[in-house]
Amino acid sequence: MKEVTVSELKKMQDEKADFQLIDVRESHELEICEMGGEHIPMGDVMENLDKISKDKKVVIHCRSGARSGAICQALENEGYNNVYNLKGGIIAWANEIDPSLTKY
């Protein structure tokens, strides 16, 4: 499974790179904190493959990187070779990039 660090993601954002960011956390988790991107809850991903790009880099995140890692592996099994897990998830993002986010 391919991964990107939060520093790499921040650089992609700053450089306005063409990529898709997908948050696979549950809806109630978005109320606590979020970092943008498209929300597709983990349980709904396989029914929403049409919303996930095959033409550009796709970064998938969750709270810690575990759920998004599982989704990356599932998508790779579906033929996606452009998906990247956000290492450490939104916790790492809060620790290293945006300390204003609420950690949970």
OpenMM code with the backbone's topology and positions (N, CA, C; nanometers):
from openmm import Vec3, app, unit

residues = "MET LYS GLU VAL THR VAL SER GLU LEU LYS LYS MET GLN ASP GLU LYS ALA ASP PHE GLN LEU ILE ASP VAL ARG GLU SER HIS GLU LEU GLU ILE CYS GLU MET GLY GLY GLU HIS ILE PRO MET GLY ASP VAL MET GLU ASN LEU ASP LYS ILE SER LYS ASP LYS LYS VAL VAL ILE HIS CYS ARG SER GLY ALA ARG SER GLY ALA ILE CYS GLN ALA LEU GLU ASN GLU GLY TYR ASN ASN VAL TYR ASN LEU LYS GLY GLY ILE ILE ALA TRP ALA ASN GLU ILE ASP PRO SER LEU THR LYS TYR".split()
positions = [
    Vec3(0.0839, -0.1178, 0.0000),
    Vec3(0.0000, 0.0000, 0.0000),
    Vec3(0.0890, 0.1249, 0.0000),
    Vec3(0.0522, 0.2185, -0.0852),
    Vec3(0.1268, 0.3439, -0.0934),
    Vec3(0.0724, 0.4417, 0.0099),
    Vec3(0.1620, 0.5235, 0.0627),
    Vec3(0.1224, 0.6216, 0.1629),
    Vec3(0.1819, 0.7583, 0.1303),
    Vec3(0.1168, 0.8618, 0.1824),
    Vec3(0.1739, 0.9963, 0.1829),
    Vec3(0.1724, 1.0442, 0.3273),
    Vec3(0.2705, 1.1248, 0.3617),
    Vec3(0.2740, 1.1849, 0.4950),
    Vec3(0.1902, 1.3117, 0.4941),
    Vec3(0.1613, 1.3617, 0.6126),
    Vec3(0.0842, 1.4856, 0.6194),
    Vec3(0.1641, 1.6022, 0.5596),
    Vec3(0.2959, 1.5995, 0.5729),
    Vec3(0.3795, 1.7041, 0.5120),
    Vec3(0.3700, 1.6997, 0.3602),
    Vec3(0.3698, 1.5787, 0.3048),
    Vec3(0.3554, 1.5641, 0.1592),
    Vec3(0.2184, 1.6124, 0.1129),
    Vec3(0.1137, 1.5811, 0.1899),
    Vec3(-0.0209, 1.6270, 0.1546),
    Vec3(-0.0290, 1.7793, 0.1614),
    Vec3(0.0273, 1.8385, 0.2641),
    Vec3(0.0266, 1.9845, 0.2765),
    Vec3(0.0973, 2.0481, 0.1569),
    Vec3(0.2075, 1.9891, 0.1139),
    Vec3(0.2795, 2.0410, -0.0030),
    Vec3(0.1932, 2.0296, -0.1281),
    Vec3(0.1235, 1.9177, -0.1435),
    Vec3(0.0338, 1.9004, -0.2583),
    Vec3(-0.0741, 2.0092, -0.2574),
    Vec3(-0.1298, 2.0375, -0.1403),
    Vec3(-0.2327, 2.1416, -0.1294),
    Vec3(-0.1743, 2.2792, -0.1620),
    Vec3(-0.0580, 2.3079, -0.1045),
    Vec3(0.0040, 2.4385, -0.1258),
    Vec3(0.0387, 2.4616, -0.2728),
    Vec3(0.0771, 2.3538, -0.3409),
    Vec3(0.1131, 2.3639, -0.4827),
    Vec3(-0.0082, 2.3500, -0.5740),
    Vec3(-0.1263, 2.3387, -0.5127),
    Vec3(-0.2516, 2.3238, -0.5880),
    Vec3(-0.2459, 2.2062, -0.6861),
    Vec3(-0.1870, 2.0969, -0.6405),
    Vec3(-0.1779, 1.9756, -0.7219),
    Vec3(-0.3185, 1.9226, -0.7505),
    Vec3(-0.3316, 1.8517, -0.8610),
    Vec3(-0.4597, 1.7935, -0.8994),
    Vec3(-0.4710, 1.6556, -0.8361),
    Vec3(-0.5436, 1.6490, -0.7240),
    Vec3(-0.5626, 1.5215, -0.6553),
    Vec3(-0.6989, 1.5227, -0.5889),
    Vec3(-0.7422, 1.4059, -0.5452),
    Vec3(-0.8701, 1.3918, -0.4758),
    Vec3(-0.8416, 1.3494, -0.3324),
    Vec3(-0.9030, 1.4178, -0.2369),
    Vec3(-0.8908, 1.3837, -0.0955),
    Vec3(-1.0240, 1.3268, -0.0496),
    Vec3(-1.0195, 1.2060, 0.0063),
    Vec3(-1.1417, 1.1390, 0.0514),
    Vec3(-1.1303, 1.1059, 0.1999),
    Vec3(-1.2311, 1.1454, 0.2742),
    Vec3(-1.2413, 1.1207, 0.4181),
    Vec3(-1.3376, 1.0033, 0.4378),
    Vec3(-1.2891, 0.8921, 0.4942),
    Vec3(-1.3737, 0.7739, 0.5108),
    Vec3(-1.4265, 0.7584, 0.6539),
    Vec3(-1.4132, 0.8639, 0.7346),
    Vec3(-1.4665, 0.8574, 0.8703),
    Vec3(-1.6190, 0.8657, 0.8680),
    Vec3(-1.6785, 0.8415, 0.9825),
    Vec3(-1.8236, 0.8476, 0.9943),
    Vec3(-1.8684, 0.9931, 1.0070),
    Vec3(-1.9950, 1.0180, 0.9766),
    Vec3(-2.0489, 1.1548, 0.9772),
    Vec3(-2.0294, 1.2253, 1.1110),
    Vec3(-2.0504, 1.1546, 1.2214),
    Vec3(-2.0363, 1.2198, 1.3525),
    Vec3(-1.8922, 1.2633, 1.3788),
    Vec3(-1.7961, 1.1991, 1.3139),
    Vec3(-1.6557, 1.2380, 1.3314),
    Vec3(-1.6257, 1.3706, 1.2614),
    Vec3(-1.6981, 1.3991, 1.1531),
    Vec3(-1.6794, 1.5266, 1.0826),
    Vec3(-1.7185, 1.6439, 1.1711),
    Vec3(-1.8123, 1.6204, 1.2628),
    Vec3(-1.8556, 1.7266, 1.3526),
    Vec3(-1.7462, 1.7647, 1.4516),
    Vec3(-1.6547, 1.6725, 1.4794),
    Vec3(-1.5452, 1.6971, 1.5736),
    Vec3(-1.4349, 1.7782, 1.5054),
    Vec3(-1.3943, 1.7349, 1.3886),
    Vec3(-1.2922, 1.8062, 1.3123),
    Vec3(-1.2901, 1.7511, 1.1701),
    Vec3(-1.2425, 1.8353, 1.0784),
    Vec3(-1.2257, 1.7887, 0.9416),
    Vec3(-1.1191, 1.8713, 0.8726),
    Vec3(-1.0661, 1.8168, 0.7641),
    Vec3(-0.9601, 1.8840, 0.6904),
    Vec3(-0.9958, 1.8996, 0.5438),
    Vec3(-1.1250, 1.9014, 0.5153),
    Vec3(-1.1692, 1.9163, 0.3778),
    Vec3(-1.1729, 1.7833, 0.3058),
    Vec3(-1.1973, 1.7890, 0.1796),
    Vec3(-1.2055, 1.6662, 0.1022),
    Vec3(-1.3486, 1.6167, 0.0910),
    Vec3(-1.3628, 1.5119, 0.0177),
    Vec3(-1.4937, 1.4525, -0.0078),
    Vec3(-1.5221, 1.3469, 0.0973),
    Vec3(-1.6424, 1.3467, 0.1517),
    Vec3(-1.6782, 1.2496, 0.2549),
    Vec3(-1.7489, 1.1297, 0.1938),
    Vec3(-1.6863, 1.0140, 0.2046),
    Vec3(-1.7492, 0.8867, 0.1679),
    Vec3(-1.7216, 0.7923, 0.2847),
    Vec3(-1.8200, 0.7706, 0.3728),
    Vec3(-1.7963, 0.6835, 0.4878),
    Vec3(-1.7442, 0.5460, 0.4448),
    Vec3(-1.6596, 0.4886, 0.5291),
    Vec3(-1.5951, 0.3611, 0.4977),
    Vec3(-1.6940, 0.2566, 0.4457),
    Vec3(-1.8078, 0.2450, 0.5105),
    Vec3(-1.9059, 0.1443, 0.4722),
    Vec3(-1.9729, 0.1698, 0.3384),
    Vec3(-1.9566, 0.2902, 0.2858),
    Vec3(-2.0216, 0.3261, 0.1595),
    Vec3(-1.9254, 0.3313, 0.0403),
    Vec3(-1.7981, 0.3106, 0.0646),
    Vec3(-1.6982, 0.3287, -0.0412),
    Vec3(-1.7223, 0.2376, -0.1609),
    Vec3(-1.7452, 0.1098, -0.1368),
    Vec3(-1.7554, 0.0148, -0.2483),
    Vec3(-1.8787, 0.0402, -0.3349),
    Vec3(-1.9813, 0.1065, -0.2783),
    Vec3(-2.0993, 0.1423, -0.3566),
    Vec3(-2.0816, 0.2765, -0.4276),
    Vec3(-1.9694, 0.3420, -0.4051),
    Vec3(-1.9449, 0.4740, -0.4625),
    Vec3(-1.8153, 0.4796, -0.5426),
    Vec3(-1.7780, 0.3692, -0.6038),
    Vec3(-1.6537, 0.3658, -0.6810),
    Vec3(-1.6547, 0.4683, -0.7945),
    Vec3(-1.7735, 0.4997, -0.8448),
    Vec3(-1.7840, 0.5973, -0.9536),
    Vec3(-1.7433, 0.7383, -0.9101),
    Vec3(-1.7364, 0.7622, -0.7795),
    Vec3(-1.6959, 0.8938, -0.7284),
    Vec3(-1.5461, 0.9035, -0.7041),
    Vec3(-1.4755, 0.7917, -0.7194),
    Vec3(-1.3322, 0.7882, -0.6904),
    Vec3(-1.2549, 0.7863, -0.8214),
    Vec3(-1.1701, 0.8861, -0.8389),
    Vec3(-1.0961, 0.9031, -0.9641),
    Vec3(-0.9979, 0.7886, -0.9878),
    Vec3(-0.9861, 0.7508, -1.1133),
    Vec3(-0.8810, 0.6568, -1.1535),
    Vec3(-0.7733, 0.7296, -1.2327),
    Vec3(-0.7955, 0.8607, -1.2554),
    Vec3(-0.7077, 0.9381, -1.3432),
    Vec3(-0.6098, 1.0285, -1.2703),
    Vec3(-0.6255, 1.0461, -1.1396),
    Vec3(-0.5333, 1.1309, -1.0656),
    Vec3(-0.5080, 1.0689, -0.9285),
    Vec3(-0.4115, 1.1233, -0.8574),
    Vec3(-0.3775, 1.0734, -0.7251),
    Vec3(-0.4974, 1.0904, -0.6327),
    Vec3(-0.5263, 0.9857, -0.5561),
    Vec3(-0.6352, 0.9880, -0.4589),
    Vec3(-0.5747, 0.9604, -0.3217),
    Vec3(-0.5912, 1.0563, -0.2306),
    Vec3(-0.5429, 1.0412, -0.0937),
    Vec3(-0.6640, 1.0135, -0.0058),
    Vec3(-0.6563, 0.9037, 0.0697),
    Vec3(-0.7680, 0.8619, 0.1545),
    Vec3(-0.7245, 0.8747, 0.3001),
    Vec3(-0.8125, 0.9347, 0.3824),
    Vec3(-0.7760, 0.9495, 0.5234),
    Vec3(-0.8908, 0.9139, 0.6151),
    Vec3(-0.8525, 0.8830, 0.7385),
    Vec3(-0.9476, 0.8590, 0.8465),
    Vec3(-0.8893, 0.9245, 0.9713),
    Vec3(-0.9182, 0.8705, 1.0870),
    Vec3(-0.8670, 0.9298, 1.2106),
    Vec3(-0.7178, 0.8998, 1.2287),
    Vec3(-0.6788, 0.7735, 1.2117),
    Vec3(-0.5401, 0.7348, 1.2414),
    Vec3(-0.4657, 0.6719, 1.1244),
    Vec3(-0.5368, 0.6369, 1.0197),
    Vec3(-0.4749, 0.5717, 0.9054),
    Vec3(-0.5104, 0.4248, 0.8909),
    Vec3(-0.5766, 0.3664, 0.9905),
    Vec3(-0.6103, 0.2237, 0.9848),
    Vec3(-0.7261, 0.1965, 0.8884),
    Vec3(-0.8370, 0.2671, 0.9064),
    Vec3(-0.9530, 0.2456, 0.8183),
    Vec3(-0.9205, 0.2857, 0.6749),
    Vec3(-0.8525, 0.3983, 0.6587),
    Vec3(-0.8182, 0.4417, 0.5229),
    Vec3(-0.7213, 0.3435, 0.4584),
    Vec3(-0.6342, 0.2831, 0.5368),
    Vec3(-0.5439, 0.1806, 0.4832),
    Vec3(-0.6211, 0.0605, 0.4312),
    Vec3(-0.7229, 0.0195, 0.5070),
    Vec3(-0.8061, -0.0935, 0.4634),
    Vec3(-0.8796, -0.0583, 0.3345),
    Vec3(-0.9270, 0.0653, 0.3231),
    Vec3(-0.9961, 0.1081, 0.2017),
    Vec3(-0.8991, 0.1124, 0.0841),
    Vec3(-0.7782, 0.1601, 0.1070),
    Vec3(-0.6777, 0.1613, -0.0010),
    Vec3(-0.6542, 0.0206, -0.0535),
    Vec3(-0.6417, -0.0745, 0.0367),
    Vec3(-0.6201, -0.2130, -0.0057),
    Vec3(-0.7397, -0.2663, -0.0832),
    Vec3(-0.8604, -0.2352, -0.0372),
    Vec3(-0.9811, -0.2798, -0.1081),
    Vec3(-0.9871, -0.2186, -0.2477),
    Vec3(-0.9520, -0.0904, -0.2585),
    Vec3(-0.9540, -0.0248, -0.3891),
    Vec3(-0.8455, -0.0816, -0.4810),
    Vec3(-0.7301, -0.1126, -0.4258),
    Vec3(-0.6252, -0.1759, -0.5062),
    Vec3(-0.6749, -0.3097, -0.5612),
    Vec3(-0.7524, -0.3819, -0.4815),
    Vec3(-0.8104, -0.5091, -0.5279),
    Vec3(-0.9118, -0.4880, -0.6399),
    Vec3(-0.9665, -0.3658, -0.6485),
    Vec3(-1.0618, -0.3313, -0.7543),
    Vec3(-0.9916, -0.2714, -0.8761),
    Vec3(-0.8592, -0.2698, -0.8749),
    Vec3(-0.7843, -0.2222, -0.9899),
    Vec3(-0.7326, -0.0801, -0.9811),
    Vec3(-0.7541, -0.0138, -0.8683),
    Vec3(-0.7004, 0.1221, -0.8510),
    Vec3(-0.5507, 0.1128, -0.8211),
    Vec3(-0.4711, 0.1895, -0.8951),
    Vec3(-0.3275, 0.1929, -0.8666),
    Vec3(-0.2836, 0.3353, -0.8322),
    Vec3(-0.3787, 0.4210, -0.8001),
    Vec3(-0.3530, 0.5625, -0.7756),
    Vec3(-0.4000, 0.6069, -0.6381),
    Vec3(-0.4195, 0.5119, -0.5459),
    Vec3(-0.4692, 0.5463, -0.4126),
    Vec3(-0.3556, 0.5444, -0.3111),
    Vec3(-0.3603, 0.6419, -0.2223),
    Vec3(-0.2569, 0.6593, -0.1199),
    Vec3(-0.3232, 0.6782, 0.0149),
    Vec3(-0.2744, 0.6080, 0.1150),
    Vec3(-0.3223, 0.6227, 0.2514),
    Vec3(-0.2505, 0.7416, 0.3158),
    Vec3(-0.3245, 0.8245, 0.3898),
    Vec3(-0.2615, 0.9327, 0.4646),
    Vec3(-0.2066, 0.8744, 0.5939),
    Vec3(-0.0759, 0.8666, 0.6018),
    Vec3(-0.0080, 0.8056, 0.7170),
    Vec3(-0.0384, 0.8851, 0.8438),
    Vec3(-0.0969, 0.8178, 0.9415),
    Vec3(-0.1293, 0.8819, 1.0690),
    Vec3(-0.2623, 0.9530, 1.0721),
    Vec3(-0.3293, 0.9634, 0.9571),
    Vec3(-0.4626, 1.0213, 0.9498),
    Vec3(-0.4726, 1.1643, 0.9994),
    Vec3(-0.5950, 1.1996, 1.0379),
    Vec3(-0.6202, 1.3370, 1.0802),
    Vec3(-0.5526, 1.3678, 1.2138),
    Vec3(-0.5183, 1.2652, 1.2910),
    Vec3(-0.4420, 1.2882, 1.4149),
    Vec3(-0.3045, 1.3445, 1.3808),
    Vec3(-0.2372, 1.2844, 1.2844),
    Vec3(-0.1063, 1.3350, 1.2420),
    Vec3(-0.1192, 1.4753, 1.1837),
    Vec3(-0.2268, 1.4990, 1.1085),
    Vec3(-0.2508, 1.6320, 1.0506),
    Vec3(-0.2634, 1.7355, 1.1630),
    Vec3(-0.3395, 1.7016, 1.2672),
    Vec3(-0.3573, 1.7933, 1.3806),
    Vec3(-0.2259, 1.8137, 1.4555),
    Vec3(-0.1477, 1.7087, 1.4709),
    Vec3(-0.0207, 1.7186, 1.5437),
    Vec3(0.0837, 1.7991, 1.4683),
    Vec3(0.0902, 1.7794, 1.3367),
    Vec3(0.2021, 1.8355, 1.2594),
    Vec3(0.1661, 1.9571, 1.1741),
    Vec3(0.0409, 1.9693, 1.1301),
    Vec3(0.0053, 2.0739, 1.0348),
    Vec3(-0.0900, 2.1764, 1.0947),
    Vec3(-0.1991, 2.1314, 1.1550),
    Vec3(-0.3029, 2.2227, 1.2043),
    Vec3(-0.3395, 2.1908, 1.3498),
    Vec3(-0.2641, 2.2443, 1.4445),
    Vec3(-0.2904, 2.2133, 1.5858),
    Vec3(-0.4227, 2.2701, 1.6376),
    Vec3(-0.4927, 2.3520, 1.5575),
    Vec3(-0.6211, 2.4042, 1.6009),
    Vec3(-0.7317, 2.2980, 1.5947),
    Vec3(-0.7060, 2.1885, 1.5218),
    Vec3(-0.8070, 2.0828, 1.5109),
    Vec3(-0.8221, 2.0090, 1.6423),
    Vec3(-0.9453, 1.9712, 1.6734),
    Vec3(-0.9730, 1.8927, 1.7924),
    Vec3(-0.9315, 1.7485, 1.7683),
    Vec3(-0.8509, 1.6945, 1.8601),
    Vec3(-0.8108, 1.5538, 1.8505),
    Vec3(-0.9051, 1.4701, 1.9357),
    Vec3(-0.9339, 1.3516, 1.8866),
    Vec3(-1.0254, 1.2626, 1.9591),
    Vec3(-0.9777, 1.1200, 1.9485),
] * unit.nanometer
topology = app.Topology()
chain = topology.addChain("A")
for resn in residues:
    res = topology.addResidue(resn, chain)
    for name in ("N", "CA", "C"):
        topology.addAtom(name, app.Element.getBySymbol(name[0]), res)
